[in-house]
Amino acid sequence: MKALVLAGGAGSRLRPITHTSAKQLVPVANKPVLFYGLEAIRDAGIREVGIVVGDTAAEIQQAVGDGSAFGLEVTYLRQDAPRGLSHAVLIARDYLGDDDFVMYLGDNFIVGGITGLIERFRRERPQALIMLTKVSDPRAFGVAELDGSGRVVGLEEKPARPKSDMALVGVYLFTPAVHDVVARLKPSWRGELEITDAVQGMIDAGHRVESTVISGYWKDTGNVTDMLEVNRLVLEGVEHSVEGDVDEASELIGRVVVEAGATVSGSRIVGPVIVGAGSVVRDSYVGPFTSVDRDCSVIDSEIEYSIVLRGASIDGVGRIECSLIGREAEVTPAPHVPKAHRLVLGDHSKVQISK
């Protein structure tokens, strides 16, 4: 079995971060989201991985390399534009050959990995196996309709009137039977070759399509809210570790990781928190569920439930919460200006202004 990992796409919901960085490389607990997926694939016993890349190909290739750091053999497959998930399967046809494969969206995060899913696929041998999860608003997802036995009988992409609350998670397993279906697909109203249309085509062709409802935790890390939630979840599992320098005037509470080369002085850190190598935290408060990447500085400031990317600096800021601070960003206080009210009032107006 091979793996097809999708790492293209513009990441529009994470702008402006993704104007200069691939969305799959935004870190969760100081490790890129994509790396968690590659590790899950490796842990499931798969070694050959094709990574579909787009405009951020150079950045993805620099981060992942040949895959040997993950115990994988990586081949890069260039997609000229985001033309849909089925288009990724189409351009990977020669690479995949006649092997079964798992397709994994590189910006998805699944707690517990995919080993059990792979084992079930090998054991039961359906032509396709998809992962589902219950969502509160199915209109934003691909939605599956199931029969009484749990077999998939229909799929729709972002339907206005969903037939169920079961959304597709970004992991799909296929036999080579999918290729004939993909080759006949037409673009949807969105102008893309949809993976839901491919799975529906397999159902229509009489192929057996099975589903499993994910029992663990899944997130599409396509927006800031979900990134922060996944960061919180991963930090819940860290163990207390201090390899950097922490002075006697500082207080570390709970599960705090201070990596080698990091310096903490005159500060209070309440975990779970990670402070990356080379970073400086001075005269500050760092609250729970915060990850500070490498070579950052947090000076005379307070920050909680946030992600701070490599090289960013926060200096003299009263309080930051629920934030994603980009690489090399600088956060400082605004210059003090006298308070004033600027008004344009119509005739006979009455205005009350607090002193």
SELUMVEX-510569 format. One record per residue (C-alpha): x, y, z; residue in one letter. Coordinates in nm, 4 decimals. Last residue first. Example, Ala and Ser with C-alpha at 12.3 -4.5 7.8 and 13.67 -1.06 7.14 Angstrom:
<sites>
SITE, 1.3670, -0.1060, 0.7140, S
SITE, 1.2300, -0.4500, 0.7800, A
</sites>
This chain:
<sites>
SITE, -1.5720, 6.2188, 3.0886, K
SITE, -1.8453, 6.0274, 2.9118, S
SITE, -1.9909, 6.1878, 2.6019, I
SITE, -2.3636, 6.2519, 2.5502, Q
SITE, -2.4680, 6.3778, 2.2067, V
SITE, -2.7831, 6.5676, 2.1021, K
SITE, -2.8201, 6.6620, 1.7368, S
SITE, -3.0287, 6.9633, 1.6220, H
SITE, -2.8499, 6.9793, 1.2861, D
SITE, -2.6279, 6.6865, 1.1966, G
SITE, -2.3109, 6.5971, 1.3776, L
SITE, -1.9684, 6.5064, 1.2409, V
SITE, -1.7599, 6.4139, 1.5415, L
SITE, -1.4008, 6.3359, 1.6384, R
SITE, -1.3598, 6.2541, 2.0055, H
SITE, -1.0208, 6.2848, 2.1676, A
SITE, -0.7860, 6.0843, 2.3879, K
SITE, -0.4297, 6.2098, 2.3797, P
SITE, -0.1918, 5.9765, 2.1933, V
SITE, 0.0348, 5.7111, 2.3397, H
SITE, 0.2233, 5.5065, 2.0826, P
SITE, 0.0804, 5.1583, 2.0296, A
SITE, 0.2418, 4.8842, 2.2362, P
SITE, 0.4617, 4.6283, 2.0595, T
SITE, 0.4078, 4.3101, 1.8572, V
SITE, 0.6760, 4.2228, 1.6005, E
SITE, 0.6291, 3.9393, 1.3519, A
SITE, 0.9336, 3.7326, 1.2501, E
SITE, 0.7089, 3.4352, 1.1730, R
SITE, 0.3396, 3.4866, 1.2416, G
SITE, 0.1501, 3.5365, 1.5684, I
SITE, -0.1669, 3.3275, 1.6000, L
SITE, -0.3882, 3.4599, 1.8784, S
SITE, -0.6423, 3.3353, 2.1326, C
SITE, -0.5145, 3.5732, 2.4021, E
SITE, -0.2659, 3.8614, 2.4268, I
SITE, -0.2349, 4.0867, 2.7335, R
SITE, -0.0407, 4.3952, 2.8376, G
SITE, 0.2127, 4.4189, 2.5555, V
SITE, 0.5613, 4.5440, 2.6415, G
SITE, 0.7483, 4.3339, 2.3872, D
SITE, 0.6284, 4.0436, 2.1766, I
SITE, 0.8841, 3.9169, 1.9242, S
SITE, 0.8428, 3.6568, 1.6494, A
SITE, 1.1399, 3.4503, 1.5309, G
SITE, 0.9520, 3.1253, 1.4751, R
SITE, 0.5763, 3.1265, 1.5231, L
SITE, 0.3806, 3.2160, 1.8355, V
SITE, 0.0662, 3.0103, 1.8902, I
SITE, -0.1858, 3.1255, 2.1493, S
SITE, -0.3926, 3.0176, 2.4486, Y
SITE, -0.2255, 3.2764, 2.6786, E
SITE, 0.0096, 3.5733, 2.6497, I
SITE, 0.1248, 3.8396, 2.8947, E
SITE, 0.4076, 4.0845, 2.8299, S
SITE, 0.7284, 4.2326, 2.9737, D
SITE, 0.9354, 4.0545, 2.7089, I
SITE, 0.8348, 3.7523, 2.4996, V
SITE, 1.1114, 3.6779, 2.2510, S
SITE, 1.1160, 3.4156, 1.9783, C
SITE, 1.4102, 3.2116, 1.8487, D
SITE, 1.2219, 2.8815, 1.8155, R
SITE, 0.8452, 2.8511, 1.8592, D
SITE, 0.6326, 2.9627, 2.1530, V
SITE, 0.3388, 2.7294, 2.2118, S
SITE, 0.0591, 2.8446, 2.4421, T
SITE, -0.2064, 2.6186, 2.5873, F
SITE, -0.1890, 2.7584, 2.9407, P
SITE, -0.0480, 3.1019, 3.0232, G
SITE, 0.2833, 3.2749, 2.9613, V
SITE, 0.3397, 3.5647, 3.2031, Y
SITE, 0.6332, 3.7963, 3.1476, S
SITE, 0.9438, 3.9535, 3.3021, D
SITE, 1.1589, 3.7756, 3.0420, R
SITE, 1.0847, 3.4872, 2.8061, V
SITE, 1.3666, 3.4335, 2.5555, V
SITE, 1.3619, 3.1791, 2.2730, S
SITE, 1.6669, 2.9914, 2.1452, G
SITE, 1.4984, 2.6534, 2.1578, A
SITE, 1.1204, 2.6624, 2.1865, G
SITE, 0.9056, 2.7431, 2.4878, V
SITE, 0.6235, 2.4905, 2.5142, I
SITE, 0.3277, 2.5413, 2.7484, V
SITE, 0.0821, 2.3201, 2.9350, P
SITE, 0.1381, 2.4885, 3.1541, G
SITE, 0.1518, 2.8029, 3.3683, V
SITE, 0.4648, 3.0091, 3.3113, I
SITE, 0.5578, 3.2926, 3.5486, R
SITE, 0.8531, 3.5118, 3.4589, S
SITE, 1.1581, 3.6809, 3.6089, G
SITE, 1.3839, 3.4939, 3.3694, S
SITE, 1.3265, 3.2167, 3.1157, V
SITE, 1.5978, 3.1328, 2.8604, T
SITE, 1.5769, 2.8826, 2.5736, A
SITE, 1.8927, 2.7060, 2.4529, G
SITE, 1.7622, 2.3592, 2.5291, A
SITE, 1.3825, 2.3478, 2.5262, E
SITE, 1.1622, 2.4733, 2.8091, V
SITE, 0.8634, 2.2408, 2.8275, V
SITE, 0.6027, 2.3188, 3.0943, V
SITE, 0.3550, 2.0723, 3.2387, R
SITE, 0.2304, 2.2291, 3.5622, G
SITE, 0.3559, 2.5527, 3.7127, I
SITE, 0.6924, 2.7109, 3.6331, L
SITE, 0.7892, 3.0088, 3.8493, E
SITE, 1.0744, 3.2462, 3.7682, S
SITE, 1.2896, 3.4471, 4.0103, A
SITE, 1.5224, 3.1509, 4.0562, E
SITE, 1.6298, 3.1609, 3.6911, D
SITE, 1.5275, 2.9160, 3.4181, V
SITE, 1.7885, 2.8108, 3.1600, D
SITE, 1.6950, 2.5519, 2.9000, G
SITE, 1.6524, 2.1751, 2.9386, E
SITE, 1.3300, 2.1846, 3.1387, V
SITE, 1.0817, 1.9054, 3.0729, S
SITE, 0.7273, 1.8564, 3.2012, H
SITE, 0.5437, 1.6070, 2.9792, E
SITE, 0.3273, 1.7078, 2.6862, V
SITE, -0.0117, 1.5449, 2.6201, G
SITE, -0.2443, 1.8379, 2.6822, E
SITE, -0.0171, 2.0384, 2.4506, L
SITE, -0.1496, 1.8342, 2.1598, V
SITE, -0.5116, 1.9204, 2.2379, L
SITE, -0.4465, 2.2895, 2.2919, R
SITE, -0.2570, 2.3135, 1.9627, N
SITE, -0.5493, 2.1390, 1.7944, V
SITE, -0.7855, 2.4005, 1.9383, E
SITE, -0.5580, 2.6879, 1.8367, L
SITE, -0.5368, 2.5592, 1.4804, M
SITE, -0.9160, 2.5111, 1.4738, D
SITE, -0.9799, 2.8742, 1.5664, T
SITE, -0.7123, 2.9988, 1.3244, V
SITE, -0.8574, 2.8296, 1.0177, N
SITE, -0.7772, 2.5346, 0.7925, G
SITE, -0.6702, 2.2938, 1.0654, T
SITE, -0.9281, 2.0341, 0.9631, D
SITE, -0.9797, 1.8678, 1.2979, K
SITE, -1.0338, 1.5131, 1.4158, W
SITE, -1.0483, 1.3562, 1.7620, Y
SITE, -1.1005, 0.9921, 1.8348, G
SITE, -1.3897, 0.7597, 1.7577, S
SITE, -1.4004, 0.8206, 1.3849, I
SITE, -1.7073, 0.6724, 1.2263, V
SITE, -1.6087, 0.4060, 0.9769, T
SITE, -1.7342, 0.3761, 0.6241, S
SITE, -1.7644, 0.1133, 0.3529, E
SITE, -1.7869, 0.1416, -0.0236, V
SITE, -1.8467, -0.1792, -0.2173, R
SITE, -1.8300, -0.1233, -0.5905, H
SITE, -2.1513, -0.1436, -0.7890, G
SITE, -2.0642, 0.1178, -1.0495, A
SITE, -2.3009, 0.3672, -0.8842, D
SITE, -2.1141, 0.3245, -0.5547, I
SITE, -1.7810, 0.3823, -0.7290, M
SITE, -1.9224, 0.6921, -0.8976, G
SITE, -2.0390, 0.8220, -0.5597, Q
SITE, -1.6818, 0.7809, -0.4307, V
SITE, -1.5483, 0.9744, -0.7301, A
SITE, -1.8171, 1.2421, -0.7007, D
SITE, -1.7289, 1.2884, -0.3310, T
SITE, -1.3633, 1.3221, -0.4323, I
SITE, -1.4590, 1.6247, -0.6393, E
SITE, -1.2930, 1.7149, -0.9688, L
SITE, -1.3092, 2.0922, -0.9444, E
SITE, -1.4808, 2.3765, -1.1317, G
SITE, -1.6961, 2.4625, -0.8317, R
SITE, -2.0067, 2.3520, -1.0210, W
SITE, -1.8348, 2.0145, -1.0454, S
SITE, -1.5720, 1.9174, -1.3002, P
SITE, -1.6420, 1.5986, -1.4987, K
SITE, -1.5254, 1.2559, -1.3852, L
SITE, -1.4468, 0.9738, -1.6300, R
SITE, -1.0808, 0.9187, -1.5332, A
SITE, -1.1773, 0.9287, -1.1660, V
SITE, -1.4059, 0.6267, -1.2079, V
SITE, -1.1423, 0.4203, -1.3874, D
SITE, -0.8886, 0.5149, -1.1179, H
SITE, -1.1070, 0.4206, -0.8202, V
SITE, -1.0823, 0.0471, -0.8913, A
SITE, -0.7114, 0.0677, -0.7971, P
SITE, -0.8202, 0.0007, -0.4346, T
SITE, -0.9004, 0.3004, -0.2220, F
SITE, -0.8648, 0.4363, 0.1311, L
SITE, -0.9761, 0.7883, 0.2216, Y
SITE, -0.8640, 1.0272, 0.4988, V
SITE, -0.9763, 1.3917, 0.5219, G
SITE, -1.2849, 1.3285, 0.7351, V
SITE, -1.6144, 1.3084, 0.5490, L
SITE, -1.9118, 1.4538, 0.7302, A
SITE, -2.1992, 1.2651, 0.8922, M
SITE, -2.4848, 1.4978, 0.9884, D
SITE, -2.7217, 1.3413, 0.7375, S
SITE, -2.9241, 1.4221, 0.4257, K
SITE, -2.7736, 1.7705, 0.4034, P
SITE, -2.9888, 2.0489, 0.2539, R
SITE, -2.7567, 2.3105, 0.0989, A
SITE, -2.5053, 2.0343, 0.0258, P
SITE, -2.1298, 2.0919, 0.0717, K
SITE, -2.0271, 1.7995, -0.1522, E
SITE, -2.2834, 1.5186, -0.1572, E
SITE, -2.2463, 1.1458, -0.1015, L
SITE, -2.4724, 0.8429, -0.1375, G
SITE, -2.5274, 0.4819, -0.0375, V
SITE, -2.2449, 0.4330, 0.2146, V
SITE, -2.2823, 0.1130, 0.4112, R
SITE, -2.3665, 0.1574, 0.7782, G
SITE, -2.5996, -0.1417, 0.7992, S
SITE, -2.9148, 0.0711, 0.8040, G
SITE, -2.8103, 0.2684, 0.4959, D
SITE, -2.5742, 0.5631, 0.5064, L
SITE, -2.5772, 0.9094, 0.3449, E
SITE, -2.2386, 1.0807, 0.3492, A
SITE, -2.1700, 1.4559, 0.3548, V
SITE, -1.8763, 1.6477, 0.2050, G
SITE, -1.8409, 1.9435, 0.4330, F
SITE, -1.9567, 2.3016, 0.5067, A
SITE, -2.3273, 2.2170, 0.4892, R
SITE, -2.2784, 1.9506, 0.7576, P
SITE, -2.3209, 2.2065, 1.0398, D
SITE, -2.3005, 2.0402, 1.3833, S
SITE, -2.0624, 1.7685, 1.2730, V
SITE, -2.0614, 1.3910, 1.3240, K
SITE, -1.7501, 1.2186, 1.1907, T
SITE, -1.6793, 1.0000, 0.8914, L
SITE, -1.3817, 0.8064, 0.7587, M
SITE, -1.3960, 0.6451, 0.4168, I
SITE, -1.3235, 0.2938, 0.2932, L
SITE, -1.3206, 0.2135, -0.0774, A
SITE, -1.3118, -0.1029, -0.2886, Q
SITE, -1.3878, -0.3039, 0.0247, P
SITE, -1.1194, -0.5537, 0.1321, R
SITE, -1.2353, -0.6608, 0.4818, E
SITE, -0.8965, -0.7364, 0.6403, R
SITE, -0.6757, -0.4954, 0.4493, R
SITE, -0.9238, -0.2127, 0.4979, F
SITE, -0.9680, -0.2957, 0.8663, R
SITE, -0.5914, -0.2900, 0.9241, E
SITE, -0.5564, 0.0448, 0.7468, I
SITE, -0.8322, 0.1983, 0.9609, L
SITE, -0.6763, 0.0658, 1.2812, G
SITE, -0.3393, 0.2182, 1.1885, T
SITE, -0.4882, 0.5584, 1.1069, I
SITE, -0.3580, 0.7763, 1.3909, G
SITE, -0.4977, 0.8079, 1.7419, G
SITE, -0.5742, 1.1776, 1.7215, V
SITE, -0.6391, 1.2919, 1.3675, I
SITE, -0.5159, 1.6263, 1.2352, F
SITE, -0.5885, 1.7392, 0.8811, N
SITE, -0.3716, 1.9884, 0.6904, D
SITE, -0.1967, 1.7237, 0.4811, G
SITE, -0.5130, 1.5607, 0.3500, L
SITE, -0.4486, 1.1861, 0.3479, Y
SITE, -0.5237, 0.9520, 0.0569, M
SITE, -0.4589, 0.5879, 0.1449, V
SITE, -0.3517, 0.3587, -0.1353, F
SITE, -0.4030, 0.0163, -0.2900, D
SITE, -0.1412, -0.0503, -0.5539, D
SITE, -0.1984, -0.0931, -0.9262, D
SITE, 0.0138, 0.2048, -1.0290, G
SITE, 0.0162, 0.4761, -0.7615, L
SITE, 0.2921, 0.6787, -0.9291, Y
SITE, 0.1372, 0.6520, -1.2754, D
SITE, -0.2066, 0.7601, -1.1513, R
SITE, -0.0834, 1.0471, -0.9303, A
SITE, -0.2179, 1.3157, -1.1666, I
SITE, -0.5661, 1.1639, -1.1491, L
SITE, -0.5618, 1.1108, -0.7719, V
SITE, -0.4782, 1.4796, -0.7251, A
SITE, -0.7588, 1.5649, -0.9685, H
SITE, -0.9905, 1.3666, -0.7423, S
SITE, -0.9051, 1.6025, -0.4561, L
SITE, -0.9966, 1.9113, -0.6571, G
SITE, -0.8361, 2.1391, -0.9144, R
SITE, -0.5945, 2.3285, -0.6886, P
SITE, -0.3488, 2.4423, -0.9594, A
SITE, -0.0496, 2.3019, -1.1518, D
SITE, -0.0285, 1.9900, -0.9349, Q
SITE, 0.3291, 1.8632, -0.8953, R
SITE, 0.3916, 1.5143, -0.7563, L
SITE, 0.6772, 1.4753, -0.5088, Y
SITE, 0.8058, 1.1271, -0.4202, T
SITE, 0.8835, 1.0409, -0.0583, V
SITE, 1.0370, 0.7206, 0.0780, E
SITE, 0.9527, 0.7132, 0.4482, L
SITE, 1.1257, 0.6545, 0.7830, G
SITE, 1.0288, 1.0037, 0.8974, F
SITE, 1.3767, 1.1569, 0.8617, A
SITE, 1.4102, 0.9521, 0.5415, S
SITE, 1.1275, 1.1455, 0.3774, G
SITE, 1.3348, 1.2709, 0.0838, D
SITE, 1.3184, 1.6249, 0.2162, G
SITE, 1.0187, 1.7041, 0.4365, V
SITE, 1.0791, 2.0704, 0.5230, A
SITE, 1.2725, 2.1697, 0.2087, Q
SITE, 1.0272, 1.9839, -0.0122, Q
SITE, 0.7289, 2.1568, 0.1475, I
SITE, 0.8905, 2.4996, 0.1061, E
SITE, 0.9815, 2.4370, -0.2575, A
SITE, 0.6344, 2.3037, -0.3412, A
SITE, 0.4479, 2.6069, -0.2036, T
SITE, 0.2813, 2.6786, -0.5387, D
SITE, 0.1472, 2.3249, -0.5640, G
SITE, 0.2404, 1.9935, -0.4055, V
SITE, 0.1027, 1.6386, -0.4100, V
SITE, 0.3130, 1.4217, -0.1791, I
SITE, 0.3571, 1.0583, -0.2863, G
SITE, 0.4449, 0.8297, 0.0033, V
SITE, 0.6041, 0.4846, 0.0001, E
SITE, 0.6690, 0.3469, 0.3515, R
SITE, 0.3329, 0.2409, 0.4940, I
SITE, 0.3340, 0.0463, 0.8220, G
SITE, 0.0538, 0.2342, 0.9998, A
SITE, 0.3164, 0.4128, 1.2126, D
SITE, 0.4624, 0.5584, 0.8931, R
SITE, 0.1268, 0.7002, 0.7864, I
SITE, 0.0674, 0.8471, 1.1337, A
SITE, 0.4163, 1.0028, 1.1258, E
SITE, 0.3438, 1.1628, 0.7889, L
SITE, 0.0174, 1.3032, 0.9249, G
SITE, 0.1819, 1.4518, 1.2337, Y
SITE, 0.4523, 1.6036, 1.0117, F
SITE, 0.1961, 1.7887, 0.8013, L
SITE, 0.0735, 1.9834, 1.1049, V
SITE, 0.4198, 2.1334, 1.1483, P
SITE, 0.5759, 2.0861, 1.4938, K
SITE, 0.6055, 2.3647, 1.7557, N
SITE, 0.3010, 2.2482, 1.9565, A
SITE, 0.1062, 2.2754, 1.6298, V
SITE, 0.3164, 2.4421, 1.3622, P
SITE, 0.1989, 2.5956, 1.0335, V
SITE, 0.3668, 2.3727, 0.7760, L
SITE, 0.0507, 2.2386, 0.6105, Q
SITE, -0.0674, 2.5959, 0.5521, K
SITE, 0.2366, 2.6625, 0.3348, A
SITE, 0.4035, 2.9922, 0.4257, S
SITE, 0.4289, 3.3491, 0.2991, T
SITE, 0.0719, 3.4439, 0.2102, H
SITE, -0.0276, 3.1533, 0.4329, T
SITE, 0.0012, 3.3535, 0.7571, I
SITE, -0.2123, 3.6354, 0.6076, P
SITE, -0.4223, 3.4299, 0.5568, R
SITE, -0.5279, 3.1118, 0.7314, L
SITE, -0.8657, 3.0751, 0.5573, R
SITE, -0.6990, 3.1151, 0.2154, S
SITE, -0.4809, 2.8082, 0.2603, G
SITE, -0.3746, 2.8152, -0.1063, A
SITE, -0.3858, 2.4468, -0.1819, G
SITE, -0.1058, 2.1926, -0.2156, G
SITE, -0.0026, 1.9388, 0.0468, A
SITE, -0.2174, 1.6376, -0.0387, L
SITE, -0.0637, 1.3130, 0.0835, V
SITE, -0.1005, 1.0004, -0.1307, L
SITE, 0.0024, 0.6906, 0.0611, A
SITE, 0.1109, 0.3548, -0.0779, K
SITE, 0.0000, 0.0000, 0.0000, M
</sites>
